[in-house]
Amino acid sequence: MTRIKAACAAWRHRQGPFEDRGDVPGWVLITLMTAGLVAAIWAVAGPALTGLFDDAIASVTGA
């Protein structure tokens, strides 16, 4: 077990400090902005898309 700990410590030392932890707040902001854009586009284009879908289904089913 001591050899494993020593090997892990040596590997961490060679890799350097783990300063790059990712940009979590940035990804949260991107996710929220994407959700906002989808909601805005859906609010504007929702009725047209619903009508288009209903027409397509009606043409396929013959209703």
C-alpha positions as CSV (number, residue, x, y, z in Angstrom):
1,M,0.0,0.0,0.0
2,T,2.9,2.3,0.7
3,R,4.3,1.8,-2.8
4,I,0.9,2.8,-4.3
5,K,0.7,5.9,-2.2
6,A,4.3,6.8,-3.1
7,A,3.5,6.2,-6.8
8,C,0.4,8.4,-6.6
9,A,2.3,11.2,-4.8
10,A,5.1,11.1,-7.4
11,W,2.6,11.2,-10.3
12,R,0.8,14.2,-8.7
13,H,4.1,15.9,-8.2
14,R,5.0,15.4,-11.9
15,Q,1.6,16.7,-13.0
16,G,1.9,20.0,-11.1
17,P,-0.8,21.7,-9.1
18,F,-4.4,21.2,-10.0
19,E,-5.3,24.8,-10.6
20,D,-7.6,24.3,-13.6
21,R,-10.8,23.0,-12.0
22,G,-13.0,24.0,-14.9
23,D,-15.3,27.0,-15.2
24,V,-18.5,25.8,-13.4
25,P,-20.0,29.3,-13.2
26,G,-19.4,29.8,-16.9
27,W,-21.2,26.6,-17.8
28,V,-24.1,27.4,-15.5
29,L,-24.4,30.8,-17.2
30,I,-24.3,29.1,-20.7
31,T,-26.9,26.6,-19.6
32,L,-29.2,29.3,-18.2
33,M,-28.8,31.5,-21.3
34,T,-29.5,28.5,-23.6
35,A,-32.7,27.8,-21.6
36,G,-33.7,31.5,-21.9
37,L,-33.1,31.5,-25.7
38,V,-35.2,28.3,-26.1
39,A,-38.0,29.8,-24.0
40,A,-38.0,33.0,-26.0
41,I,-37.9,31.3,-29.4
42,W,-40.7,28.9,-28.2
43,A,-42.8,31.8,-27.1
44,V,-42.5,33.5,-30.5
45,A,-42.5,30.5,-32.8
46,G,-44.6,28.1,-30.7
47,P,-48.0,28.7,-32.3
48,A,-46.5,28.5,-35.8
49,L,-44.6,25.3,-35.0
50,T,-47.7,23.7,-33.4
51,G,-49.8,24.6,-36.6
52,L,-47.1,23.1,-38.8
53,F,-47.0,19.9,-36.8
54,D,-50.7,19.6,-36.7
55,D,-50.9,20.1,-40.5
56,A,-48.2,17.5,-41.1
57,I,-49.9,14.9,-38.9
58,A,-53.2,15.6,-40.5
59,S,-51.7,15.1,-44.0
60,V,-50.2,11.8,-42.9
61,T,-53.3,10.4,-41.2
62,G,-55.7,11.8,-43.7
63,A,-57.8,13.5,-41.1
